[in-house]
């Protein structure tokens, strides 16, 4: 006989842990700030070709002191001609003027004379385009949330479907907050990778939650009023936990391997996608088993008690 976990009995610990993580993320946002990518904030990207070996942190700090603006440096290689490049990003709604770019190029060339820095390309990023993309992603998430509430409300109407749908969306927001907390703590940029992770987690998290609700509905049909809501949820989570965990672990192992390779190779663009995705997947399996179903018992229990009083 499978062991039954007392998930509902420990719900307060789950809520405290989740709230603590979210509060820490909020505090760190005010203390450390968010790294909003240039594609959302706007600014200027200047790319230089170079020879030899160069330290991107040294280039970034030198550029920052020259133009008196924050700067991020990224090493790369041109696919067209194979030249080694260093790209400097200056997030700003106004960008850098041609005069400032000219001064920057001259002073960097002098500071890194051994590397033969040469201007490769320069482009201004319009913040309106990034803001439009960000807005469309938020609309997509909001629309998905509404569709999920309607779908779960109709499919699981025998167990208080609308309540189940709302609890699923709360769990989804919970998972997104964990991903955001990961980006703030690890100082990852809020960019297109961040939005892609959120949209990916949306599908994984809701699928795991639906599995739990499906099991609750089956057990309620099987046992009727013989078991309380708490017993019903504990039994359903215990029966579904293995399947949910195994499905998630397979993906997490694959993404964790990518994280290790990206960390060793220094490919930040891949790491900033893979690691938040790992956190989001783990948060998804946690919320689908410990947050959504326990919230459902609290809410549904309150509704049932109110109906009993009215009758």
Beta strands, then each sheet from edge to edge (+ up, - down):
strand 1: 43-49
strand 2: 72-77
strand 3: 84-91
strand 4: 118-125
sheet 1: 2+ 3- 1+ 4-
end
